[in-house]
Amino acid sequence: MNFKELAQKYDTPLYVYDFDHFTEQFNKLKKAFKARKSIIAYAIKANSNLSVIKHFSNLGSGADCVSIGEVKRALLAGVDKYKIIFSGVGKRDDEIQEALIKDILMINVESEAELARVHDIAKELGKVARISIRVNPNIDPKTHPYISTGLHENKFGVDIETAKKMYIFAQKSEYLNPVGIHFHIGSQLTELEPIKEASQIVADLVRSLKAIKVDIKFFDVGGGLGIRYKDEELIEPYDYAQAILSTLSGLDLTIVCEPGRFLVGNGGYFLTKVLYEKVNGDKRFVIVDGAMNDLIRPSLYNAYHKVEVLSSVKNPEISKANIVGPVCESGDFFAKNIEIPQTNPGDLVVIHSAGAYGFTMSSNYNTRPRAAEVAVENGSDRLIRRRETFEDLIACEIDYMV
Ligand SMILES: *Cc1c(COP(=O)(O)O)cnc(C)c1O
């Protein structure tokens, strides 16, 4: 990919996405599950650009959504409504209502109170709500605590006993149709054992539900497959699928898998330009035009992103530096103490693995317009989101001169 050319053409800060990589990742995972019927439901929150969703939809992908806004994005991008799942611990009544009217595959319910709400709303609308229940299998996924979700100490899902009660309630209700079961133990998973354990626990629940005539059709294993940011040992999609499938003998289920990061993480690059270098005492700083408002993962999780500096200095000396942005926070950095060459203003810095939870977590902090996004596919590039303007930023503010 010619980053310099792209930066020149579209300016910086800029997100660039390799759509061919997205395709490859999707096909790898789809193939891994080929022994069974499966739906790969792309977790839209990882990268919600409509063109990205459309790209996956064209490949046959469904969508895993965590707000009605994401459901609308999925529908707008052409995702088959019977491949759309709506998850999340706190859905508003109007969100549930709209999801039922839009007739998506299933609403993933995360508490008894929510199940009662879905029941009441379905009844009001005279509809039958297809639901799945998110089970919290109490498994430690051995990932970063902020992105672990399958322990009882996390807010997600319900325990096995509660889930059982909920399925029985749903089974009895004429307004609820319990078609699925769901778990999602965390993100950036790099170990197989926790997934297998969780899958086993949930599969056993499916068996005991079957015994009481609750017939689950969709076995939703969530997302979470990790990617390589630095030197992580990864789970192969094939092994991942095998670990899950090995727990399902004797069960006729369609697998639903909700990858986000795995599909888009390593296909994304964040391009930013050097503004200045400076030295404070013995600390060297390279100040760039992108910032934590564009890519917050280093600030938020202390996440590692590979940084590539395309220096224009002749025979550049290498020394330790922090790469920082212009935002007024000490936490505004992309990398710390990395060995990089001397730079000139205007030199390009490429931040790798920025395709997932990059742009979608960006903000306008410091009244900074959000970056543009570009797709590269089959050797050609196109703008898929224009850079924001100051006018965009203030568009919702009213009556300030009174
Ligand atoms: C965030 C999320 C995903 C995707 O997680 P990744 O780690 O990006 O694969 C899938 N399912 C649910 C319910 C989620 O909340």
Ligand as a Chemical Component Dictionary entry (heavy atoms), coordinates in Angstrom:
data_LIG
# 
_chem_comp.id                   LIG 
_chem_comp.type                 NON-POLYMER 
_chem_comp.pdbx_formal_charge   0 
_chem_comp.three_letter_code    LIG 
# 
loop_
_chem_comp_atom.comp_id 
_chem_comp_atom.atom_id 
_chem_comp_atom.alt_atom_id 
_chem_comp_atom.type_symbol 
_chem_comp_atom.charge 
_chem_comp_atom.model_Cartn_x 
_chem_comp_atom.model_Cartn_y 
_chem_comp_atom.model_Cartn_z 
_chem_comp_atom.pdbx_ordinal 
LIG C1 C1 C 0 -17.764 -6.525 21.004 1  
LIG C2 C2 C 0 -18.553 -7.730 20.744 2  
LIG C3 C3 C 0 -18.172 -8.619 19.745 3  
LIG C4 C4 C 0 -16.916 -8.455 18.923 4  
LIG O1 O1 O 0 -15.763 -8.554 19.675 5  
LIG P1 P1 P 0 -14.343 -8.661 18.938 6  
LIG O2 O2 O 0 -13.385 -8.831 20.049 7  
LIG O3 O3 O 0 -14.128 -7.399 18.194 8  
LIG O4 O4 O 0 -14.400 -9.837 18.039 9  
LIG C5 C5 C 0 -18.984 -9.703 19.506 10 
LIG N1 N1 N 0 -20.110 -9.905 20.205 11 
LIG C6 C6 C 0 -20.511 -9.074 21.192 12 
LIG C7 C7 C 0 -21.761 -9.335 21.917 13 
LIG C8 C8 C 0 -19.741 -7.961 21.508 14 
LIG O5 O5 O 0 -20.124 -7.143 22.473 15 
# 
loop_
_chem_comp_bond.comp_id 
_chem_comp_bond.atom_id_1 
_chem_comp_bond.atom_id_2 
_chem_comp_bond.value_order 
_chem_comp_bond.pdbx_ordinal 
LIG C1 C2 SING 1  
LIG C2 C3 SING 2  
LIG C2 C8 DOUB 3  
LIG C3 C4 SING 4  
LIG C3 C5 DOUB 5  
LIG C4 O1 SING 6  
LIG O1 P1 SING 7  
LIG P1 O2 DOUB 8  
LIG P1 O3 SING 9  
LIG P1 O4 SING 10 
LIG C5 N1 SING 11 
LIG N1 C6 DOUB 12 
LIG C6 C7 SING 13 
LIG C6 C8 SING 14 
LIG C8 O5 SING 15 
# 
